[in-house]
Every structure is written in structure tokens, then in C-alpha cells.
Amino acid sequence: MDETLAMIAMIEAQRAYFASDDRIRDRAALWIDATPAECLAAVYESCEEAAFFLSRLDPAGLEQALTPLPLPPDSQALLERIWASRTR
């Protein structure tokens, strides 16, 4: 029982962290003093990692990985309202 409560507490702490602004601040802290060249190098490295993992997929898996999920209708409607209300 104690282990279950500890596990629930740990999961709740993770949920709270991922829902908080602290996570955004922690991730942004890595880039606050980075130069454009450092940012570009990090993006290039991420692209190389993605290419490596994608190269390991079979053709069906690759197609599935590269096929975007459809946008939910409510999200599409929201984006269309935002687009229509923009200042020109």
C-alpha cells in the first residue's frame, strides 16, 4: 500500500511539473545565452538523430511515422477564427 501511495505521489509530482511554467523555464534556460550558431548546431544534431532513427524503420513504419495526424475539427475551427481575426 505504501509503495502504491509513493508511486501515485511521484506521478502527481511529474504531472504537476509538466503542467507548470517551471518546465518551460528549465528548457528555455539551455538556450538563453546560446548564440545563433549554437542553436543551429543543436537543430542540425537533432535532425541527424531523427534521420538515424527514421532510417531504421521499415517502409510501412516510415510512412506511418511521417504521416501527420489529422487536426481535430475544434482545433482547426479555432485556428481559422484566429486567422480570420488577424490584423492586416
Backbone as a printed PyTorch tensor [residue, N CA C, xyz], in Angstrom:
tensor([[[  0.8200,  -1.1930,   0.0000],
         [  0.0000,   0.0000,   0.0000],
         [  0.8690,   1.2650,   0.0000]],

        [[  1.9290,   1.2470,   0.8230],
         [  2.8160,   2.4140,   0.8830],
         [  3.5110,   2.6600,  -0.4630]],

        [[  3.8710,   1.5570,  -1.1540],
         [  4.5130,   1.6960,  -2.4430],
         [  3.5560,   2.3180,  -3.4610]],

        [[  2.2950,   1.9290,  -3.3890],
         [  1.2920,   2.4880,  -4.3000],
         [  1.1140,   3.9740,  -4.0480]],

        [[  1.0520,   4.3730,  -2.8050],
         [  0.9070,   5.7970,  -2.4760],
         [  2.1290,   6.5860,  -2.9140]],

        [[  3.3060,   5.9970,  -2.7450],
         [  4.5330,   6.6730,  -3.1710],
         [  4.5500,   6.8260,  -4.6910]],

        [[  4.1110,   5.7890,  -5.4060],
         [  4.0720,   5.8440,  -6.8590],
         [  3.0670,   6.9000,  -7.3240]],

        [[  1.9120,   6.9450,  -6.6890],
         [  0.9010,   7.9530,  -7.0380],
         [  1.4460,   9.3530,  -6.7820]],

        [[  2.1340,   9.5470,  -5.6640],
         [  2.7130,  10.8550,  -5.3430],
         [  3.7610,  11.2500,  -6.3770]],

        [[  4.5770,  10.2770,  -6.8020],
         [  5.6040,  10.5660,  -7.7910],
         [  4.9590,  10.9500,  -9.1310]],

        [[  3.9450,  10.2180,  -9.5350],
         [  3.2660,  10.5190, -10.7910],
         [  2.5920,  11.8820, -10.7170]],

        [[  1.9900,  12.2070,  -9.6020],
         [  1.3460,  13.5120,  -9.4400],
         [  2.3820,  14.6280,  -9.4920]],

        [[  3.5520,  14.4190,  -8.8980],
         [  4.6130,  15.4260,  -8.9560],
         [  5.0760,  15.6240, -10.4010]],

        [[  5.1950,  14.5380, -11.1680],
         [  5.5800,  14.6520, -12.5750],
         [  4.5120,  15.3950, -13.3670]],

        [[  3.2490,  15.0630, -13.1310],
         [  2.1540,  15.7280, -13.8340],
         [  2.1780,  17.2170, -13.5470]],

        [[  2.3610,  17.5760, -12.2750],
         [  2.3920,  18.9870, -11.8930],
         [  3.5720,  19.7050, -12.5540]],

        [[  4.7280,  19.0460, -12.6040],
         [  5.9010,  19.6610, -13.2330],
         [  5.6610,  19.9010, -14.7180]],

        [[  5.1510,  18.8820, -15.4140],
         [  4.9490,  19.0210, -16.8540],
         [  3.8400,  20.0060, -17.1820]],

        [[  2.9420,  20.2740, -16.2350],
         [  1.8640,  21.2350, -16.4530],
         [  2.2660,  22.6440, -16.0250]],

        [[  3.4300,  22.7910, -15.4350],
         [  3.8190,  24.0830, -14.8750],
         [  4.6980,  24.8870, -15.8270]],

        [[  4.8530,  26.1500, -15.4960],
         [  5.7650,  27.0150, -16.2490],
         [  7.2230,  26.6810, -15.9430]],

        [[  7.4710,  25.9730, -14.8490],
         [  8.8450,  25.6230, -14.4880],
         [  9.5030,  24.7870, -15.5770]],

        [[  8.7430,  23.8910, -16.1760],
         [  9.2920,  23.0600, -17.2440],
         [  9.7360,  23.9320, -18.4180]],

        [[  8.9210,  24.9100, -18.7700],
         [  9.2700,  25.8100, -19.8760],
         [ 10.5230,  26.5970, -19.5230]],

        [[ 10.5860,  27.0890, -18.2950],
         [ 11.7750,  27.8520, -17.8720],
         [ 13.0210,  26.9770, -17.8920]],

        [[ 12.8890,  25.7260, -17.4240],
         [ 14.0380,  24.8190, -17.4210],
         [ 14.5400,  24.5640, -18.8390]],

        [[ 13.6240,  24.3460, -19.7630],
         [ 14.0310,  24.0840, -21.1490],
         [ 14.5960,  25.3440, -21.7960]],

        [[ 14.0190,  26.4910, -21.5170],
         [ 14.4970,  27.7410, -22.1090],
         [ 15.8650,  28.1350, -21.5420]],

        [[ 16.1480,  27.7470, -20.3170],
         [ 17.4260,  28.1040, -19.6880],
         [ 18.6060,  27.5860, -20.4980]],

        [[ 18.4190,  26.4660, -21.1920],
         [ 19.5030,  25.9140, -22.0050],
         [ 19.8840,  26.8370, -23.1580]],

        [[ 18.9360,  27.6560, -23.6090],
         [ 19.1340,  28.4450, -24.8210],
         [ 19.2570,  29.9430, -24.5680]],

        [[ 19.1000,  30.3800, -23.3390],
         [ 19.0420,  31.8150, -23.0440],
         [ 20.3200,  32.5460, -23.4710]],

        [[ 21.4590,  31.8960, -23.3340],
         [ 22.7220,  32.5410, -23.6960],
         [ 23.3630,  31.9280, -24.9400]],

        [[ 22.6310,  31.0730, -25.6370],
         [ 23.1920,  30.4060, -26.8100],
         [ 23.2690,  31.3690, -27.9860]],

        [[ 24.3190,  31.2150, -28.7460],
         [ 24.4700,  32.0230, -29.9600],
         [ 23.6080,  31.4080, -31.0690]],

        [[ 23.3210,  32.1710, -32.1070],
         [ 22.5930,  31.5830, -33.2410],
         [ 23.3040,  30.3520, -33.8050]],

        [[ 24.6190,  30.3890, -33.8470],
         [ 25.3810,  29.2470, -34.3700],
         [ 25.1860,  28.0120, -33.4820]],

        [[ 25.1620,  28.2140, -32.1750],
         [ 24.9320,  27.0890, -31.2550],
         [ 23.5180,  26.5240, -31.4240]],

        [[ 22.5460,  27.4020, -31.6020],
         [ 21.1610,  26.9550, -31.8180],
         [ 21.0640,  26.1580, -33.1140]],

        [[ 21.6860,  26.6470, -34.1710],
         [ 21.6610,  25.9650, -35.4540],
         [ 22.3580,  24.6100, -35.3620]],

        [[ 23.4600,  24.5550, -34.6410],
         [ 24.1700,  23.2850, -34.4720],
         [ 23.2980,  22.2740, -33.7300]],

        [[ 22.5630,  22.7300, -32.7320],
         [ 21.6780,  21.8360, -31.9830],
         [ 20.5420,  21.3300, -32.8630]],

        [[ 20.0000,  22.1960, -33.6940],
         [ 18.9380,  21.7810, -34.6140],
         [ 19.4920,  20.7670, -35.6120]],

        [[ 20.6740,  21.0230, -36.1300],
         [ 21.3040,  20.1070, -37.0780],
         [ 21.5210,  18.7410, -36.4250]],

        [[ 21.9880,  18.7370, -35.1860],
         [ 22.2040,  17.4810, -34.4580],
         [ 20.8850,  16.7290, -34.2710]],

        [[ 19.8230,  17.4480, -33.9250],
         [ 18.5130,  16.8100, -33.7640],
         [ 18.0290,  16.2160, -35.0830]],

        [[ 18.2750,  16.9180, -36.1760],
         [ 17.8790,  16.4060, -37.4930],
         [ 18.6620,  15.1380, -37.8420]],

        [[ 19.9370,  15.1220, -37.5060],
         [ 20.7400,  13.9190, -37.7530],
         [ 20.2310,  12.7460, -36.9240]],

        [[ 19.8540,  13.0040, -35.6630],
         [ 19.3080,  11.9420, -34.8120],
         [ 17.9940,  11.4150, -35.3860]],

        [[ 17.1360,  12.3280, -35.8260],
         [ 15.8520,  11.9190, -36.4000],
         [ 16.0860,  11.0860, -37.6560]],

        [[ 17.0120,  11.5150, -38.5100],
         [ 17.3090,  10.7760, -39.7350],
         [ 17.8130,   9.3760, -39.4120]],

        [[ 18.6380,   9.2580, -38.3800],
         [ 19.1520,   7.9520, -37.9760],
         [ 18.0070,   7.0350, -37.5570]],

        [[ 17.1280,   7.5280, -36.6820],
         [ 16.0380,   6.6790, -36.2080],
         [ 15.0400,   6.3620, -37.3220]],

        [[ 14.7750,   7.3270, -38.1880],
         [ 13.8630,   7.0700, -39.3030],
         [ 14.4590,   6.0510, -40.2790]],

        [[ 15.7690,   6.0530, -40.4370],
         [ 16.4150,   5.1140, -41.3660],
         [ 16.2960,   3.6780, -40.8820]],

        [[ 16.0000,   3.4790, -39.6350],
         [ 15.8870,   2.1330, -39.0740],
         [ 14.4910,   1.5430, -39.2410]],

        [[ 13.5430,   2.3500, -39.7080],
         [ 12.1710,   1.8810, -39.8760],
         [ 11.9930,   1.1710, -41.2140]],

        [[ 11.0760,   0.2060, -41.2250],
         [ 10.7160,  -0.4160, -42.4950],
         [  9.8340,   0.5700, -43.2660]],

        [[  9.6130,   0.3440, -44.5620],
         [  8.8450,   1.3190, -45.3530],
         [  7.4580,   1.6360, -44.7790]],

        [[  6.7590,   0.6440, -44.2650],
         [  5.4260,   0.9010, -43.6910],
         [  5.5330,   1.7380, -42.4160]],

        [[  6.5240,   1.4220, -41.6060],
         [  6.7270,   2.1940, -40.3710],
         [  7.1440,   3.6190, -40.6560]],

        [[  7.9860,   3.7860, -41.6820],
         [  8.4230,   5.1250, -42.0700],
         [  7.2370,   5.9480, -42.5650]],

        [[  6.3960,   5.3310, -43.3980],
         [  5.2250,   6.0460, -43.8890],
         [  4.3120,   6.4480, -42.7390]],

        [[  4.1250,   5.5460, -41.7920],
         [  3.2820,   5.8530, -40.6320],
         [  3.8960,   6.9850, -39.8040]],

        [[  5.2080,   6.9540, -39.6090],
         [  5.8840,   7.9750, -38.8020],
         [  5.8080,   9.3510, -39.4570]],

        [[  5.8350,   9.3800, -40.7880],
         [  5.8640,  10.6590, -41.4990],
         [  4.4750,  11.1770, -41.8730]],

        [[  3.4430,  10.3770, -41.6370],
         [  2.0830,  10.8110, -41.9440],
         [  1.5530,  11.6230, -40.7650]],

        [[  1.2240,  12.8830, -40.9900],
         [  0.7440,  13.7060, -39.8680],
         [ -0.6450,  13.2480, -39.4200]],

        [[ -0.8930,  13.3980, -38.1350],
         [ -2.2260,  13.1030, -37.6140],
         [ -3.1680,  14.2140, -38.0590]],

        [[ -4.4080,  13.8750, -38.3600],
         [ -5.3450,  14.9290, -38.7540],
         [ -5.6140,  15.8750, -37.5770]],

        [[ -5.7740,  17.1280, -37.9040],
         [ -6.0650,  18.1410, -36.8950],
         [ -7.5180,  17.9790, -36.4480]],

        [[ -7.7790,  17.9150, -35.1350],
         [ -9.1650,  17.7980, -34.6700],
         [ -9.9920,  18.9820, -35.1790]],

        [[-11.2650,  18.7490, -35.4890],
         [-12.1070,  19.8140, -36.0440],
         [-12.1820,  21.0640, -35.1640]],

        [[-12.2140,  20.8820, -33.8310],
         [-12.2900,  22.0610, -32.9620],
         [-10.9990,  22.8770, -33.0250]],

        [[ -9.8630,  22.2050, -33.1650],
         [ -8.5840,  22.9210, -33.2950],
         [ -8.5210,  23.6570, -34.6290]],

        [[ -8.9880,  23.0020, -35.6820],
         [ -8.9970,  23.6510, -36.9940],
         [ -9.9030,  24.8730, -36.9790]],

        [[-11.0800,  24.7460, -36.3530],
         [-12.0040,  25.8760, -36.2740],
         [-11.3790,  27.0290, -35.4930]],

        [[-10.6850,  26.7260, -34.4060],
         [-10.0250,  27.7610, -33.6140],
         [ -8.9650,  28.4720, -34.4490]],

        [[ -8.1440,  27.7200, -35.1530],
         [ -7.1080,  28.3340, -35.9840],
         [ -7.7060,  29.1830, -37.0980]],

        [[ -8.7970,  28.7230, -37.6700],
         [ -9.4550,  29.5060, -38.7170],
         [-10.0140,  30.8120, -38.1580]],

        [[-10.5590,  30.7810, -36.9310],
         [-11.0580,  32.0210, -36.3020],
         [ -9.9100,  32.9820, -36.0170]],

        [[ -8.8050,  32.4430, -35.5280],
         [ -7.6360,  33.2900, -35.2490],
         [ -7.1270,  33.8960, -36.5560]],

        [[ -7.0400,  33.0810, -37.6040],
         [ -6.5640,  33.5600, -38.9040],
         [ -7.4790,  34.6550, -39.4460]],

        [[ -8.7890,  34.4400, -39.3310],
         [ -9.7460,  35.4090, -39.8670],
         [ -9.7290,  36.7220, -39.0820]],

        [[ -9.3690,  36.6760, -37.8150],
         [ -9.4120,  37.8920, -36.9840],
         [ -8.0830,  38.6280, -36.9280]],

        [[ -7.0730,  38.1560, -37.6400],
         [ -5.7520,  38.8120, -37.5820],
         [ -5.8150,  40.2110, -38.1870]],

        [[ -4.9290,  41.0470, -37.7200],
         [ -4.8380,  42.4140, -38.2360],
         [ -4.0020,  42.3880, -39.5240]],

        [[ -4.5180,  43.0540, -40.5390],
         [ -3.7970,  43.0590, -41.8310],
         [ -3.2370,  44.4060, -42.1160]]])
